[in-house]
Amino acid sequence: MIFIGWFFSYVFNDVFILYVAVIISTIMSFVSYYESDKIILSMSHAFEIKKSDNPELYRIVENLAITAGLPMPKVYILEERQANAFATGRDEKHAVIAVTRGLLDKLDKRELTAVVAHEMSHIRGKDILIGSIVVVLVGVISILSDIFMRSLFWGGNDNDNKNPIFLIFGIIGIILAPIAASLMQLAISRKQEFKADANASLLTRDPEALISALTKISSDKTSLKQANNATAHLYIASPFKNKVEWYNKLFMTHPPLEERIKALRLI
């Protein structure tokens, strides 16, 4: 982010832009840590429930938290027909587990327990902090890159005095920055899913339940209205069901189902 700000300041010959980039970078670091979970929940249109709202789900989360030795996370529901779930929060004391209405309707208790155990494993493994921060930072980098490109082509001045080779490499870097950030996001996500699958199976001692749940979730073709590329990696399975664009195939947020099941059968 600071590099982007420095390049802005070079192109427009204004060091003030660099100072602004440093300030934004610092602020976004704090926002990512303290507010990323709230941003994600707002983007997903999730709402918090209490034990009286759904006793079975609440007891499952409560029992697994005790088994895992974790504080009780907050429980949220998304009014979505697709079967899916995710966890977010900055640490174990501020964790959230969110499930869709479709997950509650389409999975039995054993499968639901396995999914919650998977999300609980993300919490115990500190994956939720990394995943939440990545959502914010990837978004900011993409926005800054977009602003720069628009400014360069529509509002840039003094560019004739700059080294054209430097400008070309700089533009290439600005274009590649959000792509590189997204690839980092996806690589982290795929690795975390394998680890969470394994830990969930150890937590429940029932890998077959998770295999069954993943099979149902992956075969569910219902669309997720609030699905977007920024938060897709947080879900237990990719929320993009009906989208077949090359972009979503190339930038996979999750390992293939077959690989996950194969790994689970080895446990």
C-alpha positions in Angstrom: 0.0 0.0 0.0 2.9 2.4 0.8 4.5 1.5 -2.5 1.4 2.4 -4.4 1.3 5.7 -2.5 4.9 6.4 -3.3 4.3 5.7 -7.0 1.3 8.0 -6.9 3.5 10.7 -5.4 6.1 10.2 -8.1 3.7 10.4 -11.0 1.9 13.4 -9.8 5.0 15.0 -8.2 3.3 15.4 -4.8 4.9 13.9 -1.7 1.7 14.6 0.2 0.2 11.5 -1.5 2.9 9.3 0.1 2.1 10.7 3.5 -1.6 9.9 3.0 -0.7 6.4 1.9 1.3 5.8 5.1 -1.6 7.1 7.2 -4.1 4.9 5.3 -1.9 1.9 5.6 -1.6 2.4 9.4 -5.3 3.0 9.8 -6.3 0.0 7.7 -4.0 -2.2 9.8 -5.9 -1.3 12.9 -9.3 -1.5 11.1 -8.4 -5.0 9.7 -7.6 -6.2 13.2 -10.4 -4.7 15.2 -13.3 -4.2 12.7 -12.9 -6.8 9.9 -15.4 -9.2 11.5 -18.0 -6.5 11.7 -17.4 -5.6 8.0 -17.7 -9.2 6.9 -20.9 -9.8 8.9 -22.4 -6.6 7.4 -21.4 -7.6 3.9 -23.0 -11.0 4.5 -26.2 -9.6 6.0 -25.8 -12.0 8.9 -27.7 -11.5 12.2 -26.8 -12.8 15.7 -29.0 -15.4 17.4 -29.4 -16.4 21.1 -30.0 -19.9 22.5 -33.8 -19.5 22.5 -33.8 -18.7 18.7 -32.2 -22.1 17.7 -31.5 -24.3 20.7 -30.1 -27.2 18.7 -27.5 -25.1 16.8 -26.6 -23.2 19.9 -26.0 -26.4 21.9 -23.9 -27.9 19.1 -21.6 -24.8 19.1 -21.6 -24.8 22.9 -20.6 -28.4 23.2 -17.9 -28.2 20.6 -16.5 -25.0 22.2 -16.2 -26.9 25.5 -14.6 -29.9 23.7 -12.1 -27.7 21.9 -11.3 -25.7 25.1 -12.5 -22.4 23.5 -14.7 -19.6 24.7 -18.3 -19.8 23.3 -18.3 -17.9 20.0 -21.2 -15.8 18.9 -23.6 -17.5 16.6 -25.0 -15.8 13.4 -27.4 -16.9 10.7 -27.5 -15.8 7.1 -31.0 -16.0 5.5 -29.6 -17.8 2.4 -30.9 -21.0 0.9 -27.5 -22.2 0.0 -25.9 -24.6 2.5 -22.7 -23.0 3.7 -20.9 -21.6 6.8 -18.0 -19.5 7.8 -16.1 -18.2 10.9 -14.6 -14.8 11.5 -13.2 -12.7 14.3 -9.9 -11.4 15.5 -9.2 -14.0 18.2 -10.9 -16.8 20.3 -12.6 -14.3 22.6 -14.1 -12.4 19.7 -15.0 -15.3 17.4 -18.2 -15.7 15.3 -19.6 -18.8 13.6 -22.1 -18.0 10.9 -24.3 -20.6 9.1 -26.9 -20.2 6.4 -30.5 -21.1 6.7 -29.9 -23.6 3.9 -27.3 -25.4 6.0 -29.7 -25.9 8.9 -32.4 -27.2 6.5 -30.3 -29.5 4.4 -27.9 -31.2 6.9 -28.7 -33.6 9.7 -27.4 -33.1 13.2 -24.3 -35.2 12.7 -23.4 -33.4 9.5 -24.1 -30.0 11.1 -21.9 -30.9 14.0 -19.1 -31.7 11.6 -19.4 -28.3 9.8 -19.4 -26.4 13.1 -16.4 -28.4 14.2 -14.6 -27.3 10.9 -15.4 -23.7 11.7 -14.3 -24.2 15.3 -11.0 -25.5 14.0 -10.5 -22.3 12.1 -11.0 -20.4 15.3 -8.6 -22.6 17.3 -6.0 -22.4 14.5 -6.1 -18.6 14.3 -7.2 -18.9 10.7 -10.1 -16.4 11.3 -7.8 -13.5 12.0 -5.7 -14.1 8.8 -8.8 -14.6 6.7 -10.5 -11.5 8.0 -7.5 -9.2 7.6 -6.9 -10.5 4.0 -10.5 -9.5 3.1 -9.9 -5.9 4.1 -6.3 -5.5 2.7 -7.0 -7.2 -0.6 -10.0 -4.8 -1.0 -8.0 -1.7 -0.2 -5.2 -2.7 -2.5 -7.6 -3.2 -5.4 -9.4 0.1 -4.7 -6.1 2.0 -4.6 -4.9 0.4 -7.8 -8.2 1.3 -9.5 -8.0 4.9 -8.3 -4.4 5.2 -9.6 -5.3 3.9 -13.0 -8.2 6.2 -13.3 -6.2 9.2 -12.2 -3.3 8.4 -14.5 -5.4 8.2 -17.6 -8.0 10.8 -16.8 -6.5 13.3 -14.4 -2.7 12.8 -14.5 -0.5 15.7 -15.1 3.2 16.2 -15.4 3.6 12.7 -16.8 5.6 13.9 -19.8 8.5 14.7 -17.5 8.7 11.2 -16.1 10.8 8.3 -17.4 8.4 6.3 -19.7 10.1 3.0 -18.9 9.6 3.6 -15.2 6.0 4.6 -15.8 5.4 1.4 -17.8 6.8 -0.9 -15.1 5.0 1.1 -12.4 1.6 0.6 -14.3 2.3 -3.1 -14.7 3.0 -3.3 -10.9 -0.2 -1.5 -10.1 -2.2 -3.8 -12.3 -0.5 -6.9 -10.8 -0.8 -5.8 -7.2 -4.4 -6.8 -6.6 -3.9 -10.0 -8.6 -0.9 -10.9 -6.4 -2.9 -10.0 -3.3 -5.8 -12.3 -4.5 -3.4 -15.2 -5.2 -2.0 -14.9 -1.7 -5.5 -14.9 -0.3 -6.5 -18.0 -2.2 -3.3 -19.9 -1.4 -3.8 -19.2 2.3 -7.4 -20.3 2.1 -6.8 -23.6 0.3 -4.1 -24.6 2.9 -6.4 -23.7 5.8 -9.3 -25.8 4.5 -7.2 -29.0 4.6 -6.0 -28.3 8.1 -9.5 -27.4 9.4 -11.0 -30.5 7.8 -8.4 -32.7 9.6 -8.8 -30.9 12.9 -12.6 -31.1 12.7 -12.4 -34.9 12.2 -10.2 -35.2 15.2 -12.5 -33.0 17.3 -15.7 -35.0 16.4 -13.9 -38.3 15.8 -16.3 -38.7 12.8 -14.6 -37.9 9.5 -17.4 -39.6 7.6 -19.9 -37.0 8.9 -17.7 -34.2 7.4 -17.4 -36.1 4.1 -21.1 -36.4 3.9 -21.6 -32.7 4.8 -19.1 -31.5 2.2 -20.7 -33.7 -0.4 -24.1 -32.2 0.3 -22.8 -28.6 0.4 -20.8 -29.0 -2.9 -23.8 -30.6 -4.7 -26.1 -27.8 -3.6 -26.5 -25.6 -6.7 -28.5 -22.9 -4.9 -26.9 -19.4 -5.4 -25.7 -17.3 -2.5 -27.0 -13.8 -3.0 -24.3 -12.1 -0.9 -21.4 -14.1 -2.5 -18.4 -12.0 -3.6 -14.7 -12.7 -4.3 -13.6 -10.8 -1.2 -15.3 -13.1 1.3 -15.6 -16.4 -0.7 -12.5 -17.9 0.9 -14.0 -17.7 4.4 -16.8 -20.2 3.6 -16.4 -24.0 4.2 -17.0 -24.4 0.4 -17.0 -22.0 -2.4 -20.3 -20.0 -2.5 -20.0 -19.7 -6.3 -22.2 -22.4 -7.6 -23.8 -21.2 -10.8 -20.9 -19.0 -11.9 -18.7 -20.7 -14.5 -16.6 -17.8 -15.6 -13.0 -18.5 -16.3 -12.1 -16.1 -13.4 -13.8 -18.3 -10.8 -12.3 -21.5 -12.2 -8.8 -20.0 -12.3 -8.9 -18.4 -8.9 -10.3 -21.3 -6.8 -10.9 -20.4 -3.2 -11.1 -24.0 -2.0 -9.3 -27.3 -2.8 -11.3 -29.6 -5.1 -13.9 -31.7 -3.2 -12.2 -34.9 -4.3 -8.9 -33.9 -2.7 -10.6 -32.9 0.5 -12.4 -36.2 0.8 -9.3 -38.2 -0.1 -7.4 -36.4 2.7 -10.2 -37.1 5.2 -10.3 -40.8 4.4 -6.6 -41.0 5.4 -7.4 -39.8 8.9 
